[in-house]
Amino acid sequence: MIAISCPGFSMTPFEKMLTLISPNFRAWEIIAEGMHAMSNIEENIRRAQDSFDIHFKVHAPFSDLNIASLNPKIRESSLNQIIDSIRVSSDLGIDLVSLHPGHKSPLGAYFPDKSAKTNKKSLIELDKAGEEYDVVLALENMPKMWISLCADA
């Protein structure tokens, strides 16, 4: 099954993207950003599941989030937004959520080991949420840049 995914889709209303995607693809990985934040489109997805022959997967939000943040409030907010996407996905019967690892912030660049440790702690917490909601999480590898964590397996 060939799926489609693009962050730019999240800037177009869900219903319009669905009418463009569904004739050409059997699966769509929804990027849970912008207009496609999961809590905003939950009912749209429910209706689409009943009316269209298309499977959905989800990519957790990533803009302005950092699960490796050394600022505890930023880290907690980031985790909460991702967990909310996992929960809504589970409620909709969507069994796979992709996510980005955290990244080094400007402060984290001075403490890369602490950033990596915080990232791992967050991923363990997210794994527990995935198990709780019976959703498989797929960790996306990142390009090799100074900011990146999880650029290598």
Backbone as ProteinMPNN parsed JSONL, in Angstrom:
{"seq_chain_A": "MIAISCPGFSMTPFEKMLTLISPNFRAWEIIAEGMHAMSNIEENIRRAQDSFDIHFKVHAPFSDLNIASLNPKIRESSLNQIIDSIRVSSDLGIDLVSLHPGHKSPLGAYFPDKSAKTNKKSLIELDKAGEEYDVVLALENMPKMWISLCADA", "coords_chain_A": {"N_chain_A": [[0.856, -1.175, 0.0], [0.668, 2.136, -0.916], [1.395, 5.129, 0.646], [0.775, 8.583, 1.443], [2.303, 11.607, 2.535], [2.81, 14.849, 3.858], [4.104, 17.751, 5.255], [3.099, 20.232, 4.4], [0.445, 19.758, 3.742], [-0.993, 20.182, 6.024], [-1.739, 22.775, 6.125], [-3.955, 23.147, 4.713], [-7.477, 22.81, 4.676], [-8.775, 19.838, 6.207], [-10.866, 18.328, 4.911], [-10.685, 19.176, 2.236], [-8.085, 18.297, 1.552], [-8.487, 15.571, 1.856], [-10.265, 14.991, -0.264], [-8.547, 15.39, -2.384], [-6.517, 13.545, -1.937], [-7.669, 10.95, -1.519], [-8.631, 9.746, -4.027], [-6.288, 8.869, -5.167], [-4.534, 7.58, -3.397], [-4.236, 4.985, -0.925], [-3.602, 5.278, 1.665], [-2.863, 7.642, 4.213], [-0.592, 9.547, 5.913], [-1.209, 11.585, 8.392], [-0.011, 14.707, 9.206], [0.161, 15.977, 12.275], [-0.242, 18.853, 12.687], [-0.685, 22.434, 12.478], [-3.664, 23.104, 10.755], [-4.374, 20.493, 11.032], [-4.179, 19.486, 13.597], [-4.67, 16.925, 15.887], [-6.793, 16.933, 17.819], [-8.436, 18.816, 16.695], [-9.358, 17.727, 14.321], [-10.522, 15.323, 14.776], [-13.258, 14.412, 14.562], [-13.629, 14.77, 11.809], [-11.878, 12.844, 10.785], [-13.098, 10.538, 11.756], [-15.542, 10.563, 10.293], [-14.449, 10.336, 7.723], [-13.278, 7.803, 7.864], [-15.539, 6.238, 7.851], [-16.615, 6.767, 5.356], [-14.757, 6.717, 3.25], [-12.361, 4.779, 1.394], [-9.732, 4.626, 2.79], [-6.748, 4.475, 4.668], [-5.473, 5.612, 7.765], [-2.562, 7.012, 9.215], [-0.499, 8.595, 11.666], [1.567, 11.423, 12.103], [3.162, 12.687, 14.779], [2.912, 15.974, 16.269], [5.535, 18.42, 15.718], [6.583, 20.96, 15.377], [7.992, 23.636, 17.1], [8.297, 22.073, 19.351], [10.105, 20.156, 21.797], [11.302, 17.374, 23.043], [13.66, 16.875, 24.28], [14.332, 19.053, 25.662], [16.029, 21.112, 27.996], [14.66, 22.727, 29.597], [12.276, 22.186, 31.862], [9.482, 22.789, 31.674], [9.015, 23.263, 28.963], [9.732, 20.777, 27.924], [7.785, 19.145, 29.205], [5.383, 20.215, 28.158], [5.793, 19.621, 25.458], [5.84, 16.799, 25.52], [3.207, 16.36, 26.411], [1.674, 17.291, 24.233], [2.385, 15.486, 22.234], [1.575, 13.075, 23.406], [-1.156, 13.563, 23.534], [-1.8, 13.414, 20.818], [-1.243, 10.721, 20.41], [-3.195, 9.558, 22.061], [-5.636, 10.454, 20.858], [-5.292, 9.289, 18.349], [-5.395, 6.585, 19.057], [-8.063, 6.47, 20.017], [-9.334, 6.695, 17.601], [-8.713, 4.362, 16.374], [-6.347, 4.277, 15.023], [-3.271, 2.899, 14.542], [-0.55, 3.499, 14.429], [1.904, 5.878, 15.14], [4.143, 8.217, 14.1], [7.096, 9.9, 15.206], [9.234, 12.674, 16.003], [12.509, 12.712, 17.434], [13.801, 14.507, 20.291], [15.787, 17.537, 20.232], [18.976, 19.26, 20.291], [18.955, 22.17, 22.093], [19.882, 25.698, 22.117], [21.035, 25.959, 24.722], [21.277, 23.253, 25.274], [23.274, 22.547, 23.492], [25.571, 23.121, 24.836], [25.485, 21.199, 26.733], [25.462, 18.428, 25.687], [25.351, 15.692, 26.435], [23.537, 15.708, 28.542], [21.26, 16.576, 27.186], [20.881, 14.379, 25.472], [20.378, 12.395, 27.369], [18.008, 13.384, 28.523], [16.36, 13.289, 26.285], [16.241, 10.506, 25.863], [14.931, 9.72, 28.235], [12.469, 10.962, 27.819], [11.605, 9.587, 25.518], [11.249, 7.046, 26.585], [9.1, 7.574, 28.29], [7.18, 8.252, 26.367], [7.027, 5.827, 25.01], [5.802, 4.265, 26.973], [3.306, 5.544, 27.018], [2.46, 4.918, 24.439], [2.196, 2.127, 24.71], [0.179, 2.088, 26.681], [-1.985, 3.166, 25.256], [-2.137, 1.411, 23.184], [-0.77, 1.835, 20.754], [1.574, 1.799, 18.198], [4.744, 3.276, 18.162], [6.804, 5.083, 15.98], [10.015, 6.026, 15.661], [11.486, 8.68, 14.099], [14.397, 8.984, 12.179], [16.889, 11.552, 12.151], [18.355, 14.238, 10.182], [21.928, 14.66, 9.864], [22.979, 17.148, 11.749], [24.127, 19.916, 13.732], [22.249, 20.267, 15.695], [20.846, 17.931, 15.886], [19.569, 15.009, 17.449], [19.557, 11.486, 17.569], [20.475, 10.984, 14.957], [21.927, 8.891, 14.15], [21.582, 5.335, 14.146]], "CA_chain_A": [[0.0, 0.0, 0.0], [1.43, 3.374, -1.012], [0.807, 6.198, 1.453], [1.275, 9.925, 1.167], [2.465, 12.453, 3.705], [3.504, 16.094, 3.554], [3.766, 18.778, 6.24], [2.338, 21.304, 3.776], [-0.982, 19.436, 3.717], [-1.636, 20.633, 7.265], [-2.144, 24.173, 5.962], [-5.175, 23.093, 3.904], [-8.519, 22.116, 5.443], [-8.75, 18.378, 6.123], [-11.811, 17.821, 3.919], [-10.153, 19.441, 0.898], [-6.962, 17.375, 1.321], [-9.051, 14.229, 1.711], [-10.806, 14.821, -1.622], [-7.416, 15.331, -3.313], [-5.692, 12.361, -1.662], [-8.366, 9.657, -1.545], [-8.704, 9.053, -5.315], [-4.968, 8.468, -5.645], [-3.766, 6.847, -2.393], [-5.045, 4.205, 0.01], [-3.176, 5.589, 3.033], [-2.42, 9.022, 4.421], [-0.009, 9.869, 7.212], [-1.603, 12.947, 8.73], [0.929, 15.451, 10.038], [-0.709, 16.586, 13.294], [0.23, 20.235, 12.816], [-1.525, 23.435, 11.831], [-5.099, 22.803, 10.695], [-4.577, 19.062, 11.232], [-3.971, 19.051, 14.987], [-5.584, 15.79, 16.049], [-8.006, 17.275, 18.564], [-9.273, 19.648, 15.83], [-9.891, 16.997, 13.156], [-10.944, 13.981, 15.21], [-14.552, 14.059, 13.958], [-13.423, 14.671, 10.361], [-11.268, 11.543, 10.515], [-14.145, 9.546, 12.005], [-16.426, 10.556, 9.125], [-13.682, 9.829, 6.576], [-13.126, 6.357, 8.037], [-16.821, 5.623, 7.505], [-17.048, 7.094, 3.997], [-13.698, 6.593, 2.243], [-11.486, 3.607, 1.478], [-8.391, 5.159, 3.04], [-6.207, 4.181, 5.994], [-4.764, 6.755, 8.329], [-1.481, 6.955, 10.184], [-0.308, 9.949, 12.186], [2.886, 11.918, 12.505], [2.961, 13.578, 15.926], [3.39, 17.34, 16.03], [6.967, 18.627, 15.992], [6.95, 22.377, 15.343], [8.128, 24.313, 18.396], [8.344, 21.086, 20.434], [11.417, 19.569, 22.037], [11.255, 16.426, 24.167], [14.989, 16.86, 24.902], [14.567, 20.38, 26.232], [16.523, 21.176, 29.375], [13.652, 23.513, 30.303], [11.263, 21.179, 32.198], [8.131, 23.145, 31.225], [8.973, 23.042, 27.512], [9.736, 19.32, 27.754], [6.483, 18.617, 29.623], [4.396, 20.635, 27.169], [6.066, 18.847, 24.244], [5.352, 15.433, 25.764], [1.741, 16.376, 26.484], [1.106, 17.434, 22.89], [2.584, 14.223, 21.516], [0.706, 12.076, 24.038], [-2.523, 13.841, 23.101], [-1.936, 12.849, 19.475], [-1.287, 9.264, 20.578], [-4.504, 9.224, 22.635], [-6.672, 10.646, 19.843], [-5.072, 8.244, 17.344], [-5.935, 5.352, 19.628], [-9.525, 6.584, 20.015], [-9.78, 6.547, 16.213], [-8.279, 3.071, 15.847], [-5.098, 4.452, 14.263], [-2.345, 2.097, 15.35], [0.851, 3.885, 14.252], [2.219, 7.299, 15.225], [5.556, 8.554, 13.93], [7.471, 11.085, 15.978], [10.621, 13.129, 15.967], [13.178, 12.802, 18.732], [14.13, 15.877, 20.675], [16.985, 18.089, 19.607], [19.765, 20.131, 21.155], [18.61, 23.594, 22.102], [21.122, 26.442, 22.311], [21.618, 25.54, 26.003], [21.627, 21.84, 25.135], [24.529, 22.415, 22.747], [26.63, 23.142, 25.841], [25.32, 20.004, 27.561], [24.897, 17.427, 24.776], [25.053, 14.437, 27.131], [22.302, 15.917, 29.298], [20.187, 16.597, 26.189], [20.66, 13.004, 25.029], [19.756, 11.681, 28.482], [16.635, 13.883, 28.627], [15.667, 12.732, 25.124], [15.979, 9.08, 26.126], [13.908, 9.672, 29.28], [11.205, 11.317, 27.176], [11.203, 8.495, 24.628], [10.74, 5.976, 27.453], [7.754, 7.995, 28.709], [6.298, 8.141, 25.202], [6.823, 4.399, 24.769], [4.778, 3.831, 27.938], [2.019, 6.058, 26.538], [2.097, 4.089, 23.284], [1.704, 0.851, 25.235], [-1.095, 2.34, 27.364], [-3.024, 3.423, 24.259], [-2.034, 0.357, 22.172], [-0.334, 2.476, 19.515], [3.0, 1.618, 17.903], [5.437, 4.527, 17.877], [7.928, 4.968, 15.063], [10.939, 7.142, 15.86], [12.076, 9.092, 12.832], [15.791, 9.411, 12.254], [17.027, 12.952, 11.776], [19.568, 14.517, 9.406], [23.111, 15.002, 10.654], [23.182, 18.585, 11.927], [24.586, 20.119, 15.12], [21.082, 20.265, 16.567], [20.172, 16.631, 15.836], [19.726, 13.796, 18.248], [19.03, 10.333, 16.801], [20.886, 11.01, 13.557], [22.477, 7.556, 13.935], [20.738, 4.296, 14.771]], "C_chain_A": [[0.9, 1.236, 0.0], [0.675, 4.453, -0.229], [1.414, 7.531, 1.027], [1.353, 10.698, 2.476], [3.221, 13.707, 3.304], [3.122, 17.127, 4.606], [2.912, 19.904, 5.664], [0.84, 21.041, 3.72], [-1.709, 20.032, 4.919], [-2.045, 22.101, 7.214], [-3.402, 24.293, 5.104], [-6.241, 22.364, 4.713], [-8.541, 20.611, 5.157], [-9.63, 17.856, 4.995], [-11.3, 18.025, 2.498], [-8.999, 18.497, 0.587], [-7.477, 15.962, 1.099], [-9.575, 14.008, 0.295], [-9.688, 14.776, -2.67], [-6.624, 14.031, -3.167], [-6.426, 11.056, -1.949], [-8.502, 9.007, -2.926], [-7.378, 8.435, -5.757], [-4.169, 7.601, -4.68], [-4.709, 6.106, -1.461], [-4.664, 4.483, 1.456], [-2.622, 7.006, 3.078], [-1.856, 9.118, 5.827], [-0.307, 11.341, 7.462], [-0.52, 13.563, 9.609], [0.081, 16.282, 11.003], [-0.223, 17.985, 13.663], [-0.803, 21.167, 12.206], [-3.002, 23.094, 11.905], [-5.401, 21.339, 10.999], [-4.175, 18.585, 12.627], [-5.055, 18.027, 15.297], [-6.871, 16.148, 16.777], [-8.956, 18.131, 17.724], [-9.941, 18.872, 14.705], [-10.404, 15.604, 13.511], [-12.261, 13.563, 14.536], [-14.458, 13.944, 12.436], [-12.844, 13.311, 9.996], [-12.301, 10.439, 10.706], [-15.091, 9.425, 10.8], [-15.71, 9.973, 7.904], [-13.499, 8.32, 6.666], [-14.4, 5.616, 7.637], [-17.157, 5.756, 6.022], [-16.013, 6.859, 2.897], [-12.896, 5.322, 2.466], [-10.043, 4.096, 1.617], [-8.003, 4.847, 4.48], [-5.42, 5.397, 6.468], [-3.669, 6.314, 9.274], [-1.258, 8.399, 10.606], [1.168, 10.225, 12.411], [2.628, 12.934, 13.604], [3.467, 14.976, 15.601], [4.871, 17.479, 16.39], [7.371, 20.093, 15.993], [6.927, 22.964, 16.749], [8.124, 23.355, 19.587], [9.766, 20.575, 20.586], [11.37, 18.682, 23.271], [12.611, 16.27, 24.843], [15.311, 18.198, 25.57], [15.065, 20.279, 27.668], [15.644, 22.096, 30.224], [12.488, 22.557, 30.604], [9.854, 21.509, 31.698], [7.974, 22.962, 29.716], [8.91, 21.543, 27.237], [8.363, 18.741, 28.083], [5.391, 18.984, 28.623], [4.556, 19.834, 25.872], [5.547, 17.422, 24.393], [3.831, 15.395, 25.756], [1.099, 16.485, 25.106], [1.249, 16.145, 22.093], [1.67, 13.149, 22.091], [-0.751, 12.31, 23.66], [-2.764, 13.282, 21.701], [-2.013, 11.324, 19.521], [-2.669, 8.837, 21.075], [-5.608, 9.336, 21.593], [-6.526, 9.589, 18.748], [-5.661, 6.921, 17.817], [-7.464, 5.36, 19.613], [-10.106, 6.355, 18.623], [-9.382, 5.204, 15.601], [-7.046, 3.166, 14.968], [-3.983, 3.867, 15.106], [-0.875, 2.48, 15.229], [0.98, 5.405, 14.291], [3.727, 7.457, 15.092], [5.857, 9.791, 14.758], [8.933, 11.411, 15.787], [11.216, 13.011, 17.359], [13.325, 14.274, 19.1], [15.378, 16.331, 19.932], [17.718, 18.968, 20.62], [19.289, 21.57, 20.999], [19.924, 24.378, 22.187], [21.804, 26.088, 23.639], [22.087, 24.09, 25.922], [22.907, 21.608, 24.36], [25.727, 22.433, 23.691], [26.614, 21.898, 26.721], [24.728, 18.866, 26.724], [24.558, 16.1, 25.453], [23.756, 14.546, 27.923], [21.102, 15.963, 28.347], [19.855, 15.179, 25.738], [19.963, 12.192, 26.118], [18.285, 12.096, 28.649], [15.787, 13.336, 27.482], [15.289, 11.277, 25.374], [14.884, 8.924, 27.181], [12.528, 9.972, 28.678], [10.705, 10.197, 26.274], [10.671, 7.307, 25.429], [9.332, 6.315, 27.921], [6.759, 7.872, 27.552], [6.021, 6.684, 24.86], [5.759, 3.845, 25.716], [3.395, 4.316, 27.52], [1.542, 5.251, 25.333], [1.544, 2.745, 23.725], [0.341, 1.028, 25.895], [-2.241, 2.488, 26.366], [-3.004, 2.424, 23.105], [-1.742, 0.931, 20.785], [1.164, 2.23, 19.373], [3.59, 2.981, 17.578], [6.628, 4.249, 16.976], [8.79, 6.219, 15.222], [11.636, 7.451, 14.543], [13.532, 9.488, 13.043], [15.899, 10.823, 11.675], [18.312, 13.158, 10.964], [20.718, 14.9, 10.332], [23.324, 16.513, 10.627], [23.595, 18.763, 13.386], [23.441, 19.984, 16.109], [20.517, 18.85, 16.787], [20.579, 15.671, 16.937], [19.106, 12.68, 17.404], [19.312, 10.448, 15.301], [21.536, 9.682, 13.16], [21.601, 6.552, 14.67], [21.158, 4.056, 16.218]], "O_chain_A": [[1.796, 1.354, 0.836], [-0.524, 4.657, -0.422], [2.435, 7.581, 0.341], [0.571, 10.471, 3.399], [4.158, 13.647, 2.508], [1.934, 17.361, 4.831], [2.083, 20.472, 6.375], [0.046, 21.98, 3.658], [-2.896, 20.347, 4.841], [-2.638, 22.612, 8.165], [-3.858, 25.396, 4.804], [-5.925, 21.379, 5.381], [-8.351, 20.175, 4.022], [-9.187, 17.025, 4.202], [-11.462, 17.15, 1.648], [-8.929, 17.949, -0.514], [-6.961, 15.237, 0.248], [-9.351, 12.947, -0.286], [-9.868, 14.184, -3.734], [-6.124, 13.486, -4.151], [-5.858, 10.151, -2.561], [-8.488, 7.778, -2.991], [-7.359, 7.569, -6.631], [-3.215, 6.946, -5.099], [-5.839, 6.538, -1.232], [-5.316, 3.989, 2.376], [-2.008, 7.494, 2.129], [-2.537, 8.816, 6.807], [0.268, 12.225, 6.827], [-0.157, 12.998, 10.641], [-0.635, 17.189, 10.579], [0.156, 18.251, 14.803], [-1.7, 20.72, 11.491], [-3.533, 22.827, 12.983], [-6.56, 20.978, 11.202], [-3.866, 17.409, 12.815], [-6.228, 18.249, 14.996], [-7.944, 15.697, 16.376], [-10.154, 18.173, 18.004], [-10.973, 19.299, 14.185], [-10.687, 14.801, 12.622], [-12.351, 12.46, 13.996], [-15.137, 13.109, 11.837], [-13.263, 12.694, 9.017], [-12.371, 9.508, 9.904], [-15.398, 8.321, 10.349], [-16.299, 9.208, 7.141], [-13.56, 7.629, 5.649], [-14.337, 4.491, 7.141], [-17.906, 4.939, 5.486], [-16.372, 6.809, 1.721], [-12.769, 4.847, 3.594], [-9.244, 3.992, 0.687], [-8.823, 4.942, 5.393], [-4.793, 6.106, 5.681], [-3.831, 5.362, 10.038], [-1.773, 9.322, 9.974], [1.916, 9.356, 12.858], [1.947, 13.935, 13.379], [4.347, 15.144, 14.757], [5.389, 16.761, 17.245], [8.408, 20.439, 16.558], [5.956, 22.802, 17.488], [7.962, 23.796, 20.725], [10.539, 20.562, 19.627], [11.394, 19.169, 24.401], [12.71, 15.603, 25.873], [16.444, 18.431, 25.991], [14.58, 19.463, 28.452], [15.861, 22.228, 31.429], [11.779, 22.157, 29.681], [9.106, 20.601, 31.335], [6.913, 22.549, 29.247], [8.12, 21.096, 26.405], [7.833, 17.933, 27.32], [4.56, 18.143, 28.279], [3.568, 19.423, 25.264], [4.889, 16.899, 23.494], [3.233, 14.498, 25.162], [0.086, 15.838, 24.843], [0.338, 15.758, 21.36], [1.054, 12.393, 21.34], [-1.504, 11.352, 23.484], [-3.832, 12.732, 21.433], [-2.761, 10.712, 18.76], [-3.244, 7.872, 20.572], [-6.425, 8.426, 21.453], [-7.526, 9.051, 18.271], [-6.342, 6.227, 17.062], [-8.087, 4.367, 19.237], [-11.233, 5.88, 18.483], [-9.683, 4.94, 14.437], [-6.735, 2.224, 14.239], [-3.769, 4.282, 16.245], [-0.027, 1.851, 15.862], [0.274, 6.125, 13.585], [4.492, 6.897, 15.878], [4.983, 10.628, 14.984], [9.752, 10.553, 15.458], [10.513, 13.188, 18.354], [13.01, 15.163, 18.309], [15.941, 15.602, 19.116], [17.17, 19.362, 21.649], [19.236, 22.104, 19.891], [20.985, 23.767, 22.318], [23.025, 25.932, 23.679], [23.152, 23.739, 26.432], [23.564, 20.583, 24.543], [26.767, 21.843, 23.399], [27.606, 21.58, 27.377], [23.629, 18.391, 27.009], [23.579, 15.452, 25.083], [22.97, 13.601, 27.975], [20.037, 15.439, 28.676], [18.683, 14.816, 25.634], [19.067, 11.399, 25.83], [17.424, 11.251, 28.888], [14.632, 12.963, 27.683], [14.154, 10.869, 25.126], [14.001, 8.079, 27.031], [11.545, 9.304, 28.999], [9.513, 9.89, 26.267], [9.737, 6.635, 24.991], [8.462, 5.445, 27.947], [5.625, 7.436, 27.748], [4.907, 6.339, 24.465], [4.913, 3.049, 25.308], [2.416, 3.582, 27.652], [0.357, 4.939, 25.22], [0.543, 2.272, 23.186], [-0.556, 0.209, 25.692], [-3.342, 1.992, 26.605], [-3.767, 2.568, 22.15], [-2.371, 0.567, 19.791], [1.927, 2.43, 20.318], [3.009, 3.751, 16.813], [7.37, 3.29, 17.189], [8.341, 7.333, 14.95], [12.29, 6.592, 13.953], [13.858, 10.233, 13.968], [15.105, 11.227, 10.826], [19.241, 12.355, 11.047], [20.505, 15.399, 11.438], [23.781, 17.08, 9.634], [23.425, 17.847, 14.19], [23.666, 19.616, 17.262], [19.8, 18.607, 17.757], [21.749, 15.544, 17.297], [18.208, 12.94, 16.603], [18.487, 10.056, 14.477], [21.677, 9.385, 11.974], [20.967, 6.871, 15.676], [20.566, 3.222, 16.903]]}, "name": "protein", "num_of_chains": 1, "seq": "MIAISCPGFSMTPFEKMLTLISPNFRAWEIIAEGMHAMSNIEENIRRAQDSFDIHFKVHAPFSDLNIASLNPKIRESSLNQIIDSIRVSSDLGIDLVSLHPGHKSPLGAYFPDKSAKTNKKSLIELDKAGEEYDVVLALENMPKMWISLCADA"}
